[in-house]
Amino acid sequence: MKRHNERTTNGVYFELILYPWDYAAASLIVMEAGGFISTAEGGMITLDQPCFILAAGRQCWKEASQLLSE
């Protein structure tokens, strides 16, 4: 039986416009799993307005954030 180690899984999720009810629970899950979630600009997400979401493992998040800022 082959075991899948979630810590080695790489991936990036981004969405152009999500409402707070779309990402509130998911943001907690991402952070608890050791990932990072932010706005596309790199700021903290808030639950009072829609925003562009970028979520990934920390290394992937850095790389995706740099690509989006170009």
Backbone as ProteinMPNN parsed JSONL, in Angstrom:
{"seq_chain_A": "MKRHNERTTNGVYFELILYPWDYAAASLIVMEAGGFISTAEGGMITLDQPCFILAAGRQCWKEASQLLSE", "coords_chain_A": {"N_chain_A": [[0.847, -1.177, 0.0], [0.66, 2.112, -0.931], [1.52, 5.086, 0.615], [0.215, 8.357, 0.825], [1.725, 11.369, 1.188], [0.682, 14.301, 2.438], [2.17, 16.584, 2.936], [4.04, 16.806, 0.948], [2.671, 17.44, -1.268], [2.058, 19.645, -3.873], [0.495, 22.589, -4.912], [-1.613, 25.153, -6.197], [-4.249, 27.358, -5.537], [-6.424, 29.646, -6.916], [-8.789, 32.235, -7.145], [-10.818, 34.528, -8.838], [-12.991, 36.221, -7.878], [-14.31, 35.81, -4.841], [-16.787, 35.363, -2.389], [-17.095, 36.087, 1.132], [-18.46, 33.927, 2.424], [-17.789, 31.879, 0.795], [-15.103, 31.326, 1.219], [-14.5, 31.292, 3.952], [-14.581, 28.949, 5.717], [-12.849, 27.29, 4.269], [-10.46, 28.724, 4.387], [-9.657, 28.384, 7.027], [-9.192, 25.615, 7.06], [-7.06, 25.421, 5.214], [-5.057, 26.928, 6.549], [-4.775, 25.445, 8.941], [-3.708, 23.151, 7.901], [-1.193, 23.923, 7.339], [-0.801, 25.56, 5.222], [-1.004, 28.616, 3.258], [-3.013, 31.46, 2.923], [-4.238, 34.225, 1.158], [-4.996, 37.558, -0.076], [-4.738, 38.388, -3.573], [-2.875, 40.373, -3.733], [-1.271, 39.853, -1.644], [-2.119, 40.528, 0.859], [-3.866, 40.193, 4.029], [-6.758, 38.144, 4.21], [-10.139, 39.211, 4.502], [-13.319, 39.036, 6.109], [-15.352, 40.655, 5.294], [-15.823, 41.526, 2.731], [-15.936, 40.721, -0.813], [-13.141, 39.107, -2.443], [-10.038, 38.525, -4.275], [-8.645, 35.434, -4.118], [-5.77, 33.679, -3.07], [-4.371, 30.65, -2.488], [-2.209, 28.238, -1.074], [0.506, 25.893, -0.45], [3.236, 27.058, 1.556], [5.719, 27.544, 0.059], [4.87, 27.263, -2.619], [2.966, 29.272, -2.596], [4.536, 31.581, -2.367], [5.885, 31.581, -4.848], [3.713, 31.671, -6.661], [2.557, 34.076, -5.922], [4.56, 35.885, -6.661], [4.505, 35.505, -9.437], [1.924, 36.437, -10.048], [2.188, 39.107, -9.42], [3.681, 40.162, -11.412]], "CA_chain_A": [[0.0, 0.0, 0.0], [1.43, 3.348, -1.03], [0.964, 6.172, 1.431], [0.304, 9.692, 0.22], [2.127, 12.356, 2.184], [0.12, 15.602, 2.064], [3.168, 17.649, 3.051], [4.812, 16.918, -0.285], [1.776, 17.813, -2.35], [2.161, 21.049, -4.251], [-0.61, 23.065, -5.71], [-2.031, 26.53, -5.959], [-5.645, 27.633, -5.837], [-6.766, 31.061, -6.935], [-10.132, 32.537, -7.648], [-10.885, 35.976, -9.048], [-13.878, 36.882, -6.93], [-15.017, 34.925, -3.922], [-17.45, 36.035, -1.273], [-16.624, 35.538, 2.414], [-19.039, 32.627, 2.756], [-17.14, 30.887, -0.05], [-13.743, 31.002, 1.646], [-14.302, 31.349, 5.409], [-14.214, 27.634, 6.251], [-11.686, 26.791, 3.54], [-9.248, 29.395, 4.865], [-9.272, 27.72, 8.274], [-8.634, 24.314, 6.707], [-5.751, 25.651, 4.595], [-4.103, 27.355, 7.575], [-4.545, 24.326, 9.852], [-2.886, 22.173, 7.185], [0.137, 24.486, 7.158], [-0.748, 26.362, 4.004], [-1.115, 30.067, 3.391], [-4.099, 32.022, 2.12], [-4.175, 35.691, 1.178], [-5.501, 38.203, -1.282], [-3.749, 38.321, -4.653], [-1.837, 41.366, -3.461], [-0.472, 39.394, -0.518], [-2.693, 40.993, 2.117], [-4.705, 39.279, 4.79], [-8.155, 38.103, 3.775], [-11.112, 39.684, 5.482], [-14.618, 38.406, 5.908], [-16.362, 41.697, 5.117], [-16.016, 41.886, 1.327], [-15.378, 39.753, -1.763], [-11.764, 39.389, -2.828], [-9.281, 37.578, -5.08], [-8.014, 34.547, -3.154], [-4.635, 32.857, -3.459], [-4.113, 29.688, -1.415], [-1.246, 27.206, -1.454], [1.562, 25.66, 0.525], [4.024, 28.297, 1.674], [6.65, 27.756, -1.047], [4.081, 27.502, -3.835], [2.322, 30.569, -2.466], [5.543, 32.604, -2.692], [6.111, 31.581, -6.287], [2.49, 32.138, -7.34], [2.405, 35.5, -5.601], [5.504, 36.602, -7.516], [3.997, 35.453, -10.815], [0.752, 37.292, -10.175], [2.55, 40.52, -9.288], [4.404, 40.608, -12.622]], "C_chain_A": [[0.896, 1.245, 0.0], [0.746, 4.444, -0.225], [1.19, 7.501, 0.725], [0.623, 10.692, 1.317], [1.653, 13.73, 1.739], [1.155, 16.724, 2.119], [3.989, 17.818, 1.775], [3.952, 17.308, -1.48], [1.89, 19.308, -2.621], [0.966, 21.417, -5.105], [-0.994, 24.465, -5.29], [-3.498, 26.64, -6.337], [-5.819, 29.141, -5.864], [-8.12, 31.236, -7.584], [-10.251, 34.046, -7.74], [-11.794, 36.692, -8.059], [-14.607, 35.825, -6.111], [-15.628, 35.77, -2.822], [-17.022, 35.369, 0.025], [-17.204, 34.169, 2.75], [-18.448, 31.519, 1.897], [-15.787, 30.449, 0.504], [-13.515, 30.998, 3.158], [-13.845, 30.003, 5.968], [-12.956, 27.099, 5.575], [-10.397, 27.446, 4.025], [-8.753, 28.773, 6.163], [-8.618, 26.374, 7.981], [-7.235, 24.462, 6.112], [-4.717, 26.013, 5.659], [-3.78, 26.232, 8.561], [-3.652, 23.261, 9.21], [-1.475, 22.692, 6.92], [0.298, 25.313, 5.905], [-0.899, 27.838, 4.305], [-2.207, 30.537, 2.463], [-4.068, 33.533, 2.265], [-4.955, 36.24, -0.003], [-4.411, 38.103, -2.34], [-2.593, 39.284, -4.425], [-0.948, 40.96, -2.298], [-0.998, 39.83, 0.833], [-3.524, 39.924, 2.802], [-6.128, 39.306, 4.239], [-9.031, 38.643, 4.896], [-12.454, 39.031, 5.164], [-15.717, 39.437, 5.701], [-16.593, 42.11, 3.665], [-15.454, 40.797, 0.415], [-13.93, 40.107, -2.09], [-11.206, 38.279, -3.708], [-8.476, 36.755, -4.098], [-6.866, 33.776, -3.795], [-4.318, 31.949, -2.277], [-3.176, 28.604, -1.915], [-0.375, 26.864, -0.254], [2.473, 26.875, 0.514], [4.97, 28.553, 0.491], [5.897, 28.043, -2.346], [3.41, 28.863, -3.786], [3.298, 31.681, -2.839], [5.731, 32.727, -4.194], [4.904, 32.099, -7.053], [2.278, 33.622, -7.114], [3.335, 36.35, -6.472], [5.027, 36.623, -8.96], [2.813, 36.381, -11.018], [1.102, 38.777, -10.1], [3.302, 41.046, -10.512], [3.472, 41.192, -13.647]], "O_chain_A": [[1.779, 1.388, 0.845], [-0.451, 4.691, -0.372], [2.232, 7.727, 0.108], [-0.141, 10.836, 2.271], [2.169, 14.272, 0.762], [1.017, 17.719, 1.406], [4.573, 18.879, 1.555], [4.465, 17.483, -2.585], [1.825, 20.127, -1.704], [0.499, 20.624, -5.922], [-0.728, 24.896, -4.168], [-3.933, 26.078, -7.342], [-5.404, 29.834, -4.935], [-8.523, 30.469, -8.458], [-9.834, 34.764, -6.831], [-11.383, 37.686, -7.46], [-15.412, 35.053, -6.633], [-15.051, 36.766, -2.386], [-16.625, 34.203, 0.018], [-16.501, 33.329, 3.311], [-18.586, 30.341, 2.228], [-15.368, 29.314, 0.278], [-12.399, 30.715, 3.594], [-12.811, 29.937, 6.633], [-12.094, 26.519, 6.235], [-9.353, 26.795, 4.071], [-7.545, 28.651, 6.368], [-7.603, 26.031, 8.587], [-6.327, 23.711, 6.466], [-3.617, 25.46, 5.666], [-2.629, 26.085, 8.971], [-2.924, 22.554, 9.907], [-0.652, 21.983, 6.342], [1.407, 25.722, 5.562], [-0.918, 28.253, 5.464], [-2.314, 30.06, 1.333], [-3.891, 34.057, 3.365], [-5.5, 35.493, -0.816], [-3.271, 37.763, -2.021], [-1.471, 39.04, -4.869], [0.027, 41.648, -1.996], [-0.383, 39.532, 1.857], [-3.84, 38.887, 2.219], [-6.636, 40.359, 3.852], [-8.698, 38.541, 6.077], [-12.668, 38.537, 4.057], [-16.893, 39.134, 5.908], [-17.453, 42.945, 3.387], [-14.584, 40.032, 0.831], [-13.54, 41.273, -2.021], [-11.823, 37.225, -3.866], [-7.699, 37.309, -3.32], [-6.981, 33.285, -4.917], [-4.028, 32.434, -1.183], [-3.322, 28.109, -3.032], [-0.499, 27.462, 0.815], [2.473, 27.641, -0.45], [5.014, 29.67, -0.024], [6.251, 28.963, -3.083], [3.293, 29.538, -4.809], [2.931, 32.618, -3.548], [5.737, 33.827, -4.745], [5.053, 32.88, -7.993], [1.863, 34.341, -8.023], [2.939, 37.409, -6.959], [5.132, 37.648, -9.633], [2.711, 37.04, -12.052], [0.388, 39.611, -10.656], [3.532, 42.25, -10.627], [3.915, 41.613, -14.715]]}, "name": "protein", "num_of_chains": 1, "seq": "MKRHNERTTNGVYFELILYPWDYAAASLIVMEAGGFISTAEGGMITLDQPCFILAAGRQCWKEASQLLSE"}
